[in-house]
Amino acid sequence: MRVDVYLPLITSLLLGLAAPRLARWLPPATAARALLVAGLTAAMSTVYALVLLAWTLAAEIPLVAWLGGWSFLAWARLDPVAPPVAALAVAALMVCGVRLAAAVRRYRLSRADVALLGRELAGSPAGPLVVVPSDSPEAFALPYGRGLVVVSTGMFAALSPAERGALLAHEQAHLAHAHHVYRTLAGFAAAVNPLLVSLPGAVRFATERWADEDAAAITADRALAARALARAALATLASPPRAGLGYHSCDVSDRVSSLLRPTPRHRPLLVATLATLITITLWAPVDANADSDTLLAHACTTSCDG
């Protein structure tokens, strides 16, 4: 098994370091999609590589070798993976499993909170828009049923009529593009692969910027969208929403600055580089698996000759 089995770890590290910058350099929709695909690819490929490394240790167990029809002594001579490295891969797989189970548990608790709040707010005569009588400024998208946009009277009072339109367009964009799915999957990828620790934050920022850009396009006024965001943030002092995707709870200053600049331009070279990284991440464990099969075939031949 050659060095390519370790490539997913290297590409995961590179992606983890680059994700926050890519979220700001690429157009928001492109960034969210590309980062999610890259993150999921890196997570799955890393697990696959760890399984291959762990398998080399299992293949040296006499009972496993007898059941598989190869010589465990021949395999021990052929296999280039040191037993301590394979044992470390086994431990890493166990950690990945525990982290993923914890992430799934957090997701289920979060979905329960969303469902509870959704049942409380559903049935509003305004349909998907729920206006909550509260002096506390709040605005967020709630992925419950077909989606709810929740805004408090305090938030409406803090904004002008035109700014309210930008706010509502932003929240509706979250629901239309299922941004909660992007964030959930990015969280799972980072749980499986700790090298991707920066991925959830990067995807969160990209989805907020994506919704900002939709709001700017719908209102046809980037300055208006920036002003609405800034006023909402000042009104709430960045207090987080109870649930859902909050309008004012993620990197407000960077988002306002982006809205005050022209529409983000496409960066084909950067996208091509990321696509190459994804391709390498996919290819590496597949090639390592083919190499492992070749070594096993030699071990089987040795067993038969013996």
C-alpha positions as CSV (number, residue, x, y, z in Angstrom):
1,M,0.0,0.0,0.0
2,R,1.6,3.2,-1.2
3,V,1.7,6.7,0.2
4,D,-1.5,7.7,-1.6
5,V,-3.5,6.2,1.2
6,Y,-2.4,9.2,3.3
7,L,-3.4,11.8,0.7
8,P,-7.0,12.3,2.1
9,L,-5.4,13.4,5.3
10,I,-3.3,15.9,3.5
11,T,-6.1,17.2,1.3
12,S,-8.4,17.5,4.4
13,L,-5.8,19.6,6.2
14,L,-5.4,21.9,3.2
15,L,-9.2,22.2,2.9
16,G,-9.5,22.9,6.6
17,L,-6.9,25.7,6.3
18,A,-8.4,27.2,3.1
19,A,-12.2,26.9,3.8
20,P,-12.6,30.3,5.6
21,R,-10.8,32.1,2.8
22,L,-12.6,30.2,0.0
23,A,-15.9,31.2,1.6
24,R,-14.9,34.9,1.1
25,W,-13.1,34.7,-2.2
26,L,-15.7,32.7,-4.2
27,P,-19.2,33.8,-5.1
28,P,-21.4,32.7,-2.1
29,A,-23.5,30.1,-3.9
30,T,-20.4,28.6,-5.5
31,A,-18.5,28.7,-2.2
32,A,-21.3,26.9,-0.3
33,R,-21.8,24.2,-2.9
34,A,-18.1,23.6,-3.5
35,L,-17.1,23.6,0.1
36,L,-19.8,21.1,1.0
37,V,-18.9,18.7,-1.8
38,A,-15.2,19.0,-0.9
39,G,-15.9,18.5,2.8
40,L,-18.1,15.5,2.3
41,T,-15.5,14.0,-0.1
42,A,-12.7,14.6,2.3
43,A,-14.6,13.1,5.2
44,M,-15.7,9.9,3.3
45,S,-12.3,9.4,1.7
46,T,-10.5,9.9,5.0
47,V,-12.7,7.2,6.6
48,Y,-12.1,4.9,3.7
49,A,-8.3,5.4,4.0
50,L,-8.5,4.7,7.7
51,V,-10.4,1.5,7.1
52,L,-7.7,0.4,4.6
53,L,-5.0,1.1,7.1
54,A,-6.9,-0.6,9.9
55,W,-7.5,-3.6,7.6
56,T,-3.8,-4.3,7.3
57,L,-3.7,-5.0,11.0
58,A,-6.7,-7.3,10.8
59,A,-5.3,-9.2,7.8
60,E,-2.4,-10.4,10.0
61,I,-4.7,-12.2,12.4
62,P,-4.3,-15.9,11.6
63,L,-8.1,-16.7,11.8
64,V,-8.9,-13.8,9.4
65,A,-6.2,-14.9,7.0
66,W,-7.4,-18.5,7.2
67,L,-11.0,-17.4,6.4
68,G,-9.8,-15.2,3.6
69,G,-7.5,-17.8,2.1
70,W,-4.2,-16.0,2.3
71,S,-1.0,-16.5,4.4
72,F,-0.8,-14.1,7.3
73,L,3.0,-14.5,7.4
74,A,3.2,-13.6,3.7
75,W,0.9,-10.6,4.3
76,A,3.1,-9.4,7.2
77,R,6.1,-9.5,4.8
78,L,4.3,-7.7,2.0
79,D,2.3,-5.1,3.9
80,P,4.2,-1.8,4.0
81,V,2.0,-0.4,6.8
82,A,3.6,-0.6,10.2
83,P,1.4,-2.2,12.9
84,P,1.5,1.0,15.1
85,V,0.2,3.0,12.2
86,A,-2.6,0.5,11.6
87,A,-3.4,0.5,15.3
88,L,-3.6,4.3,15.3
89,A,-6.0,4.1,12.3
90,V,-8.2,1.8,14.4
91,A,-8.2,4.3,17.2
92,A,-9.0,7.1,14.8
93,L,-11.9,5.2,13.4
94,M,-13.3,4.8,16.9
95,V,-12.9,8.5,17.6
96,C,-14.7,9.3,14.3
97,G,-17.5,7.1,15.2
98,V,-18.0,8.6,18.7
99,R,-17.8,12.2,17.2
100,L,-20.4,11.3,14.5
101,A,-22.7,9.8,17.0
102,A,-22.5,12.9,19.2
103,A,-23.1,15.1,16.1
104,V,-26.2,13.1,15.2
105,R,-27.5,13.4,18.7
106,R,-27.1,17.2,18.7
107,Y,-28.8,17.3,15.3
108,R,-31.8,15.3,16.6
109,L,-32.1,17.6,19.7
110,S,-31.9,20.6,17.4
111,R,-34.6,19.2,15.1
112,A,-36.8,18.6,18.2
113,D,-36.3,22.2,19.3
114,V,-37.2,23.4,15.8
115,A,-40.3,21.1,15.6
116,L,-41.4,22.4,19.0
117,L,-41.0,26.0,18.1
118,G,-42.6,25.3,14.7
119,R,-45.7,23.8,16.2
120,E,-46.0,26.9,18.5
121,L,-45.8,29.3,15.5
122,A,-47.6,27.3,12.8
123,G,-51.1,28.3,11.8
124,S,-50.3,32.0,11.5
125,P,-52.9,33.8,9.4
126,A,-50.0,35.4,7.5
127,G,-49.0,32.0,6.2
128,P,-45.2,31.3,6.1
129,L,-44.6,34.7,7.6
130,V,-45.0,34.7,11.4
131,V,-44.9,38.1,13.2
132,V,-44.3,37.6,16.9
133,P,-45.5,40.4,19.2
134,S,-42.3,41.1,21.1
135,D,-40.2,44.1,21.7
136,S,-37.0,42.0,21.4
137,P,-35.8,42.3,17.8
138,E,-35.7,38.9,16.2
139,A,-35.7,37.5,12.7
140,F,-34.9,34.0,11.5
141,A,-35.9,31.3,9.0
142,L,-37.3,28.2,10.6
143,P,-37.0,25.0,8.5
144,Y,-40.3,23.5,9.8
145,G,-42.8,22.0,7.3
146,R,-42.6,24.1,4.2
147,G,-40.6,26.8,6.1
148,L,-41.5,29.7,8.3
149,V,-40.0,33.2,8.4
150,V,-40.3,34.5,12.0
151,V,-39.9,38.2,12.6
152,S,-40.7,40.1,15.9
153,T,-42.6,43.4,16.0
154,G,-39.5,44.8,17.6
155,M,-37.4,44.0,14.5
156,F,-40.0,45.4,12.2
157,A,-40.0,48.6,14.3
158,A,-36.2,48.9,13.9
159,L,-36.4,48.8,10.1
160,S,-37.9,51.0,7.4
161,P,-40.5,49.4,5.0
162,A,-37.8,48.9,2.3
163,E,-35.4,47.4,4.8
164,R,-38.1,45.0,6.0
165,G,-38.4,43.8,2.4
166,A,-34.6,43.0,2.3
167,L,-34.8,41.2,5.6
168,L,-37.7,39.0,4.4
169,A,-36.0,38.3,1.1
170,H,-32.9,37.1,3.0
171,E,-34.8,34.7,5.2
172,Q,-36.9,33.4,2.3
173,A,-33.6,32.7,0.4
174,H,-32.5,30.5,3.3
175,L,-35.6,28.4,3.0
176,A,-35.6,28.3,-0.8
177,H,-32.1,27.0,-1.0
178,A,-32.3,24.7,2.0
179,H,-29.3,26.2,3.7
180,H,-30.0,24.3,6.9
181,V,-29.1,21.1,5.0
182,Y,-25.8,22.6,3.9
183,R,-24.9,23.5,7.5
184,T,-26.0,20.1,8.9
185,L,-24.0,18.1,6.4
186,A,-20.9,20.3,6.9
187,G,-21.2,19.7,10.6
188,F,-21.4,15.9,10.0
189,A,-18.3,16.1,7.8
190,A,-16.3,18.0,10.5
191,A,-17.5,15.5,13.1
192,V,-16.1,12.6,11.1
193,N,-12.9,14.4,10.1
194,P,-11.6,16.8,12.8
195,L,-9.2,18.3,10.2
196,L,-12.3,20.0,8.8
197,V,-13.0,21.9,12.0
198,S,-13.3,25.2,10.1
199,L,-15.7,23.8,7.5
200,P,-19.0,24.4,9.3
201,G,-18.2,28.1,10.0
202,A,-17.1,28.6,6.4
203,V,-20.3,27.0,5.0
204,R,-22.4,29.0,7.5
205,F,-20.8,32.3,6.3
206,A,-21.2,31.3,2.6
207,T,-24.9,30.5,3.1
208,E,-25.5,33.9,4.9
209,R,-23.7,35.7,2.1
210,W,-25.8,33.7,-0.5
211,A,-29.0,34.9,1.2
212,D,-27.5,38.5,1.4
213,E,-26.9,38.4,-2.4
214,D,-30.4,37.1,-3.1
215,A,-31.8,39.9,-1.0
216,A,-29.7,42.5,-2.9
217,A,-30.8,41.0,-6.2
218,I,-34.5,41.0,-5.2
219,T,-34.5,44.6,-3.9
220,A,-32.1,45.7,-6.7
221,D,-30.3,47.8,-4.1
222,R,-27.1,46.5,-2.5
223,A,-26.8,49.5,-0.3
224,L,-30.3,48.9,1.0
225,A,-29.5,45.2,1.8
226,A,-26.4,46.3,3.6
227,R,-28.2,49.0,5.6
228,A,-31.0,46.6,6.6
229,L,-28.4,44.0,7.9
230,A,-26.5,46.7,9.8
231,R,-29.6,48.1,11.5
232,A,-30.8,44.6,12.4
233,A,-27.5,43.8,14.0
234,L,-27.4,47.1,15.9
235,A,-30.9,46.6,17.1
236,T,-30.1,43.1,18.5
237,L,-26.4,43.6,19.5
238,A,-25.8,40.2,17.7
239,S,-28.1,38.3,20.1
240,P,-28.6,34.8,18.6
241,P,-32.1,33.6,17.5
242,R,-34.0,31.0,19.5
243,A,-33.7,28.5,16.6
244,G,-33.3,28.5,12.8
245,L,-31.1,30.6,10.6
246,G,-30.8,34.1,12.1
247,Y,-30.5,37.2,10.0
248,H,-28.0,39.0,12.2
249,S,-25.9,36.3,13.9
250,C,-22.9,35.6,11.6
251,D,-20.0,37.9,10.7
252,V,-22.2,41.0,10.2
253,S,-19.3,43.4,9.5
254,D,-17.8,41.3,6.7
255,R,-21.2,40.7,5.2
256,V,-22.1,44.4,5.2
257,S,-18.7,45.2,3.6
258,S,-19.3,42.6,0.9
259,L,-22.8,44.1,0.1
260,L,-21.2,47.6,-0.3
261,R,-18.9,46.2,-3.0
262,P,-20.0,45.0,-6.5
263,T,-21.4,41.6,-7.0
264,P,-18.7,38.9,-6.4
265,R,-17.0,37.9,-9.6
266,H,-16.5,34.3,-10.7
267,R,-13.0,32.7,-10.1
268,P,-12.7,29.8,-12.5
269,L,-9.1,29.1,-11.7
270,L,-9.9,28.8,-8.0
271,V,-12.9,26.6,-8.7
272,A,-10.7,24.4,-10.9
273,T,-8.1,24.1,-8.2
274,L,-10.7,23.0,-5.7
275,A,-12.1,20.5,-8.2
276,T,-8.6,19.1,-8.6
277,L,-8.3,18.7,-4.8
278,I,-11.6,16.9,-4.7
279,T,-10.5,14.6,-7.6
280,I,-7.3,13.7,-5.8
281,T,-9.2,13.1,-2.6
282,L,-11.5,10.6,-4.3
283,W,-8.8,8.9,-6.4
284,A,-6.3,8.3,-3.6
285,P,-8.1,5.7,-1.5
286,V,-9.4,4.0,-4.6
287,D,-5.9,3.5,-5.8
288,A,-4.8,2.4,-2.4
289,N,-7.5,-0.1,-2.3
290,A,-6.4,-1.5,-5.7
291,D,-2.9,-1.8,-4.3
292,S,-4.2,-3.6,-1.2
293,D,-6.0,-6.1,-3.4
294,T,-2.8,-6.7,-5.3
295,L,-0.9,-7.4,-2.1
296,L,-3.7,-9.8,-0.9
297,A,-3.5,-11.6,-4.2
298,H,0.2,-12.2,-3.7
299,A,-0.4,-13.4,-0.2
300,C,-3.1,-15.8,-1.5
301,T,-0.7,-17.1,-4.1
302,T,1.9,-17.7,-1.4
303,S,-0.6,-19.5,0.7
304,C,-1.6,-21.8,-2.2
305,D,2.1,-22.4,-3.2
306,G,2.8,-23.3,0.5
